[in-house]
Amino acid sequence: MRDLSTAYGLALSFVLFSNVVLHAQQGDRGAGEFFFPSDSVDSAFRSEVAGDENPFARPSDPRQPGSSRPSTLPQPAASDNSSQFLMSRANGEFNAPSRASSFFSLSAVPYMIGDTTAGACSSFELAGTSAATISHPTYGCSRLNISENNSPVLADRFYASYRHFHNASEIDLFSTAPIGGRNTLDINLLTLGLERKLTENSSVEIRLPITSQLSSDLQISQTTGPVVSLPLNDTEVAIGNVGVILKFALFHTDRVYWSAGLATNIPTAPDVNIQVTTQDDQYVILDPITGTPVTPPFRFDAQFRIQRANDTVNLSPFLASVFHFSDSFYGLGFVQLDVPVNDSDVRTSGFYSVEGATPTRFDETEGISQQVLMRLNVGLGKQIWSNPNPCGFVNAVNLLAEVHYTTTLNDADLVGPVTIGPPLGNGAATVTNGNLANRVDTFNGLLGAQVQVQKTIITNGFAAPFRDGADRGFDFEYNFSINRLF
């Protein structure tokens, strides 16, 4: 894919939610029955507009025809929450609550914060005459995590989400040599999204990621003397892989809501190109551990390019649920499989020459497959403050605690080693592409808070990894999101 560089800016976003399912008098559904929102709040209000009896009015309500007759609704007890109001997630209007207050609160559960970028990240490794490793975000790291800024409940919303991943991309270029170096770069991700209900029981969501990360076009060059190009800090702003998520409401009880769906990515992120050039008449082979020369100086000329295409499409079936423990305490979760449908090509081409001899050329292309991932994302939330007044500025404050687990379900596919130099010193120079760590299990924790302001929900959260090494995708993550219902 071509590089789609674009202006990167700070931006945030988030909405408020809570679709209220009201159960009228004789129209309550039994627990476990399939959920069809069309016969809930909106249809009740349509009945009122049409001149029918208002099922939500009390006997003293002046809108109720024949208000002197007994109410068809049971009278609330003193401890009942029926005087409270919550925002309808379906249309953003304030509606009277259902007598099933547990499901009423259930539909108002905030969105999961989520995290990403870690899991089966591939690397380019140069070994033999030199040693270099580059773990690029496009190398299988930037895969769709459905739980990010998402809820099992369908909604009409648009949003922006900013994520900062600290120390998320490693680059090591000949660090054992005096002229080499090593660095770890941050990733900044801005995601613009839109979710739209197709029917009362289905929705489609589109995510457009814009990333600031390690450049997709790296030039490494060395002449006699110092390295003249060592891209340890080269970054770029580019479009990532666009995500599309289809979500379907399944069923509910008065405490549980279930949904499922299928997501895919469109490989719009740029391909990765790494070019290495050497023209050195005082070239020496260094011991990779001590950094001391193991050969006398000689002339070495080489140029090779590694081109990794971003062509893989992934399919991700998922299941999601919300469980309401009490009026203010809830849990939610997503389980997702991420299955690659096709390979992406890796091409290694170039030439090398020792002491001015005729150049030896090489050109190899091979497909590489991403690993299958399973993601398990679970969160608990507690509403610590609420304002039943629909005209209030702040309507609710929620605290969130989440854990996120990602594991590979199969061994890594490697391309190489491809020989790019003659047997010298420690052996022939080779290039290998793929997840050199093979199996990966990332486990991260997250704490955050969400504030509901009318139709907007603002989220802040911090995530940190519990593991090290290849199972550690970043040092910490910060998230700021804004969702807006419509």
C-alpha positions in Angstrom: 0.0 0.0 0.0 1.1 3.5 -0.7 2.1 5.8 2.1 -0.9 8.1 2.9 0.9 10.7 5.0 -1.4 13.3 6.6 -1.5 16.0 9.1 -1.6 14.7 12.6 -3.2 16.7 15.4 -4.3 16.2 19.0 -8.0 15.4 19.2 -10.3 13.6 21.5 -13.8 12.6 21.9 -16.6 10.9 23.6 -20.2 10.5 24.2 -22.7 9.7 26.6 -24.9 6.9 26.4 -27.6 4.7 27.9 -30.4 3.3 26.0 -33.4 2.9 28.3 -35.6 -0.2 27.8 -38.9 0.5 29.5 -41.2 -2.4 30.4 -44.8 -1.3 30.5 -47.6 -3.0 32.5 -48.5 -6.1 30.6 -45.9 -5.8 27.9 -42.8 -7.0 29.9 -40.7 -9.7 28.2 -39.5 -12.7 30.1 -35.9 -13.1 31.1 -33.8 -14.5 28.3 -36.2 -13.5 25.6 -34.7 -11.9 22.5 -34.2 -8.2 22.6 -36.1 -6.0 20.1 -35.6 -2.3 21.1 -38.2 -1.1 18.6 -41.0 -1.9 21.1 -39.4 0.0 24.0 -39.0 3.7 24.6 -39.6 5.2 21.2 -42.7 3.2 20.4 -44.2 4.2 23.7 -43.7 7.9 22.9 -45.1 7.3 19.4 -48.2 6.0 21.0 -48.6 9.1 23.1 -48.1 11.4 20.0 -50.8 9.3 18.2 -53.3 10.1 21.0 -53.1 6.8 22.7 -52.9 6.4 26.5 -49.5 7.3 27.8 -48.2 4.2 29.6 -45.7 6.2 31.5 -48.0 8.8 33.0 -49.3 8.6 36.6 -53.0 9.2 37.4 -52.4 12.9 38.2 -50.5 13.5 35.0 -52.5 16.1 33.0 -51.5 14.4 29.8 -53.3 11.2 30.8 -56.8 10.9 29.4 -59.2 10.3 32.2 -56.5 10.9 34.8 -59.0 10.1 37.6 -58.9 6.4 36.8 -56.4 4.1 38.4 -52.9 4.0 36.9 -52.0 0.9 34.9 -48.4 1.1 36.3 -47.5 -0.1 39.8 -46.8 2.7 42.2 -43.1 3.1 43.0 -42.0 2.5 46.5 -40.1 5.2 48.4 -36.8 3.6 47.5 -37.7 3.2 43.8 -35.5 4.9 41.3 -38.5 5.8 39.0 -38.0 9.5 39.6 -34.5 9.4 38.0 -33.8 10.1 34.4 -31.1 8.7 32.1 -30.2 9.6 28.6 -31.5 7.3 25.9 -28.6 5.8 24.0 -30.8 5.4 21.0 -31.7 9.0 20.4 -30.2 11.2 23.1 -33.5 12.2 24.6 -34.3 12.0 28.3 -36.9 9.4 29.1 -38.6 8.1 32.2 -37.0 5.0 33.6 -38.2 1.5 33.4 -39.7 -0.2 36.4 -36.9 -2.8 35.8 -34.3 -0.4 37.1 -31.5 -3.0 36.9 -31.7 -3.2 33.1 -32.3 0.5 33.0 -28.9 1.1 34.5 -27.4 -1.8 32.4 -28.1 0.1 29.2 -26.2 3.1 30.5 -22.9 1.2 31.1 -20.0 3.3 29.8 -17.6 2.2 27.1 -14.6 0.0 27.7 -11.3 1.9 27.3 -9.2 -1.0 25.9 -5.6 -1.1 24.7 -3.6 -2.2 21.7 -0.4 -2.3 19.7 1.0 -5.4 21.5 0.8 -9.0 20.2 2.8 -10.9 17.7 4.9 -8.0 16.5 7.4 -9.0 13.8 10.9 -7.7 13.3 13.6 -7.4 10.7 16.9 -8.9 11.9 20.3 -8.5 10.2 22.9 -11.0 11.6 26.4 -12.2 10.6 28.7 -9.5 9.5 26.6 -6.9 11.3 23.8 -7.0 13.8 20.6 -4.9 13.6 17.0 -5.4 14.6 14.0 -3.2 13.8 10.5 -3.9 15.3 8.2 -1.8 13.1 4.6 -1.1 14.2 3.2 -2.1 10.8 4.9 -5.5 11.2 1.8 -7.2 12.6 1.6 -4.9 15.7 -1.2 -2.5 14.5 -4.1 -5.0 14.5 -7.7 -4.3 15.4 -8.7 -4.5 19.0 -12.5 -4.4 19.0 -12.9 -3.6 22.7 -11.2 -0.2 22.3 -13.6 2.6 23.2 -16.5 0.1 22.6 -19.6 -1.3 24.3 -21.6 -4.4 23.8 -24.7 -2.1 23.4 -25.5 -0.7 20.0 -25.3 3.0 19.5 -25.4 5.9 17.1 -22.2 7.9 17.9 -19.1 9.5 16.6 -15.8 9.7 18.5 -12.2 10.6 18.6 -9.7 8.7 20.7 -6.0 9.6 21.4 -3.6 7.0 22.7 0.1 7.4 23.7 2.2 4.3 23.9 5.5 5.0 25.6 8.6 3.1 24.4 6.7 0.9 22.0 9.0 0.4 19.0 12.6 -0.9 19.4 15.3 -0.2 16.8 18.9 -1.5 17.2 21.4 -0.6 14.5 24.9 -2.1 15.1 24.7 -1.1 18.8 27.7 -3.3 19.7 29.9 -1.2 17.3 31.2 2.3 18.2 29.3 3.8 15.4 26.0 2.1 16.1 23.1 2.9 18.4 19.8 1.8 19.9 16.5 3.6 20.6 12.9 2.9 21.7 10.3 5.2 20.1 6.8 6.1 21.2 3.6 5.6 19.2 0.9 8.2 19.1 -2.4 7.1 17.8 -5.5 9.2 16.9 -8.6 7.2 16.0 -11.6 8.9 14.4 -14.7 6.6 14.5 -18.4 6.4 13.6 -20.9 3.8 14.7 -24.3 3.9 13.1 -27.3 1.6 13.7 -28.4 -0.2 10.5 -31.5 -1.7 12.2 -32.7 -1.8 15.7 -30.6 -4.9 16.2 -27.4 -4.2 14.2 -24.8 -1.5 13.7 -21.7 -0.8 11.7 -18.6 1.0 13.0 -15.8 2.4 11.0 -12.4 3.4 12.5 -9.8 5.6 10.8 -6.4 5.5 12.7 -3.8 8.2 12.2 -0.4 7.3 13.7 2.8 9.0 14.5 5.4 6.3 14.7 8.7 4.9 13.3 9.0 5.8 9.6 8.0 3.3 7.0 10.9 4.3 4.8 14.3 3.9 6.5 17.7 4.6 4.9 20.8 3.2 6.6 24.1 4.0 5.0 27.8 3.6 5.9 30.9 4.8 4.1 34.6 4.6 5.1 34.5 6.0 8.6 31.3 6.9 10.4 27.7 5.8 9.6 26.2 8.7 7.8 22.6 7.7 8.2 21.4 6.0 11.3 17.6 6.5 11.5 17.2 6.0 15.2 14.7 8.8 15.5 13.0 8.8 12.1 9.2 9.1 12.6 6.3 9.9 10.3 2.5 10.5 10.4 0.5 8.1 8.3 -2.9 6.5 8.0 -3.1 3.1 9.7 -5.3 0.1 8.7 -9.0 1.1 8.6 -11.3 -1.1 10.7 -14.9 -2.1 10.0 -17.0 -3.7 12.8 -20.4 -5.2 12.4 -22.3 -5.7 15.7 -25.5 -7.6 16.3 -27.7 -7.5 19.5 -28.5 -11.0 20.5 -30.6 -11.1 23.7 -30.9 -9.9 27.2 -32.3 -10.6 30.6 -33.1 -7.8 33.0 -29.4 -7.9 34.1 -27.4 -9.1 31.1 -27.0 -7.9 27.5 -25.3 -10.0 24.8 -24.0 -9.0 21.4 -21.7 -10.5 18.8 -20.3 -9.6 15.5 -17.5 -9.7 12.9 -14.8 -7.2 12.2 -12.2 -6.8 9.5 -9.3 -4.4 8.6 -8.6 -2.7 5.3 -4.8 -2.7 4.8 -4.4 1.1 4.2 -1.2 1.6 6.2 2.0 2.1 4.1 4.3 -0.7 3.2 7.7 -0.8 5.0 10.9 -0.3 3.0 14.3 -0.6 4.7 17.5 0.1 2.5 21.0 -0.6 3.7 24.1 0.7 1.8 27.7 0.1 2.6 30.8 1.5 0.7 33.8 1.0 3.0 37.4 0.2 2.1 38.3 -0.2 5.8 35.5 -2.6 6.7 36.0 -4.9 9.6 33.9 -7.7 11.2 33.3 -7.1 14.9 32.6 -9.6 17.6 28.8 -9.2 18.4 29.5 -9.5 22.1 32.7 -7.7 22.8 32.7 -5.3 19.8 36.3 -6.0 19.0 37.5 -6.7 15.4 37.8 -10.3 14.3 39.1 -9.6 10.8 41.7 -7.2 9.3 40.3 -4.3 7.3 39.0 -5.0 3.8 36.9 -3.4 1.1 33.2 -4.2 1.3 30.4 -2.9 -0.9 26.8 -3.9 -0.5 23.3 -2.6 -1.0 20.1 -4.4 -0.2 16.5 -3.5 0.3 13.8 -5.2 2.4 10.3 -4.5 1.2 7.5 -5.7 3.5 4.0 -5.3 1.9 1.0 -4.4 4.1 -1.6 -6.6 2.2 -3.0 -8.8 5.0 -6.7 -8.8 5.6 -7.9 -10.1 9.0 -11.3 -11.4 10.1 -12.2 -11.0 13.8 -15.4 -12.7 15.1 -16.2 -11.5 18.7 -18.7 -11.9 21.5 -19.5 -9.2 24.0 -21.6 -8.9 27.2 -22.6 -6.5 30.0 -23.6 -7.8 33.4 -25.2 -5.6 36.0 -24.5 -6.6 39.6 -26.3 -3.7 41.2 -27.7 -0.2 40.4 -24.2 1.2 40.3 -21.8 -1.7 39.8 -21.3 -3.6 36.5 -19.0 -5.7 34.5 -18.4 -5.9 30.7 -16.1 -7.9 28.4 -15.1 -8.8 24.9 -13.6 -12.0 23.6 -12.1 -11.8 20.1 -10.3 -14.0 17.6 -8.1 -12.3 15.0 -7.5 -14.6 12.0 -5.4 -13.5 8.9 -7.0 -14.3 5.6 -3.9 -13.9 3.3 -0.2 -13.4 3.4 1.9 -10.3 2.8 5.0 -10.5 0.6 8.5 -9.8 1.9 11.1 -9.1 -0.8 14.8 -9.0 -0.1 17.0 -7.8 -3.0 20.5 -6.3 -3.6 24.1 -7.2 -4.1 27.4 -7.4 -2.3 31.1 -7.4 -3.3 34.3 -8.1 -1.4 37.7 -6.5 -2.4 36.2 -5.2 -5.7 35.2 -8.6 -7.0 32.2 -9.0 -9.4 29.1 -8.3 -7.4 26.9 -11.2 -6.2 23.2 -10.3 -6.7 20.2 -11.8 -4.8 16.5 -11.3 -5.1 14.1 -13.4 -3.0 10.3 -12.9 -2.4 8.3 -15.0 0.0 4.9 -14.6 1.6 4.6 -14.2 5.4 1.5 -15.0 7.4 0.5 -13.2 10.6 -0.2 -15.3 13.7 -3.8 -16.0 14.9 -4.5 -14.0 18.0 -7.1 -14.3 20.8 -7.9 -11.3 22.9 -9.8 -11.3 26.2 -10.8 -7.9 27.6 -12.7 -7.7 30.9 -13.6 -4.6 32.9 -15.5 -3.6 36.1 -17.1 -0.2 36.7 -18.6 1.7 39.6 -20.8 4.7 39.3 -19.7 7.0 42.1 -21.9 10.0 41.4 -25.1 10.6 39.4 -27.4 13.5 38.8 -31.0 12.6 38.0 -31.7 16.1 36.7 -31.7 15.9 32.8 -30.7 19.6 32.7 -27.7 19.1 35.0 -24.2 19.8 33.6 -22.6 16.6 34.8 -24.9 13.6 34.8 -22.6 10.7 36.0 -19.1 9.9 37.0 -17.8 6.3 36.7 -14.5 4.6 37.8 -13.1 1.8 35.6 -10.7 -1.1 36.1 -9.8 -3.4 33.2 -7.5 -6.2 32.3 -6.4 -7.1 28.8 -4.9 -10.4 27.7 -3.6 -11.2 24.2 -2.0 -14.5 23.1 -0.8 -16.1 19.9 -2.5 -19.4 19.0 0.1 -20.7 16.5 3.8 -20.5 15.9 5.3 -17.6 14.0 5.9 -17.7 10.3 9.5 -16.6 9.4 10.9 -15.5 6.1 14.6 -16.3 5.9 17.3 -16.3 6.8 18.2 -14.8 3.4 21.9 -14.6 2.7 23.0 -11.1 1.8 26.8 -11.4 2.2 29.7 -13.9 1.9 31.0 -16.0 4.9 33.2 -13.5 6.7 34.3 -13.5 10.3 31.3 -14.7 12.2 29.6 -16.1 9.2 27.5 -14.9 6.2 25.3 -11.9 6.7 21.6 -12.9 6.7 18.3 -11.2 7.0 15.2 -12.7 8.8 11.7 -11.3 8.9 9.0 -12.4 11.4 8.1 -12.7 15.0 11.5 -13.8 16.4 10.0 -14.3 19.9 7.5 -16.8 18.4 4.7 -17.2 21.1 3.6 -14.0 22.9 1.3 -13.5 25.9 0.7 -9.9 26.8 -1.2 -9.0 30.0 -2.0 -5.4 30.8 -4.0 -3.6 33.5 -5.8 -0.3 33.2 -7.4 2.2 35.5 -9.6 5.1 34.3 -12.6 7.4 34.8 -15.5 8.5 32.6 -17.5 11.7 33.0 -21.0 12.0 31.3 -21.8 15.5 30.3 -25.3 15.6 28.6 -24.7 13.7 25.3 -20.9 13.6 25.7 -18.8 11.1 27.7 -15.1 12.0 28.4 -12.7 9.3 29.3 -9.2 9.2 30.7 -7.2 6.1 31.4 -3.7 4.7 32.1 -2.6 1.2 31.2 0.6 -0.6 32.3 2.0 -4.1 31.4 2.4 -6.8 33.9 5.0 -8.7 31.9 8.5 -8.1 30.5 10.5 -9.0 27.4 8.6 -9.9 24.2 5.4 -10.0 26.3 5.7 -6.2 27.0 4.4 -4.1 24.2 5.0 -0.7 25.9 6.0 0.9 29.2 2.7 2.6 29.7 -0.3 3.8 27.7 -2.4 7.0 28.2 -5.8 7.3 26.6 -8.1 10.3 26.2 -11.4 9.7 24.4 -14.6 11.7 23.6 -17.8 10.0 22.4 -20.8 11.9 21.2 -24.2 10.3 20.8 -26.7 11.5 18.1 
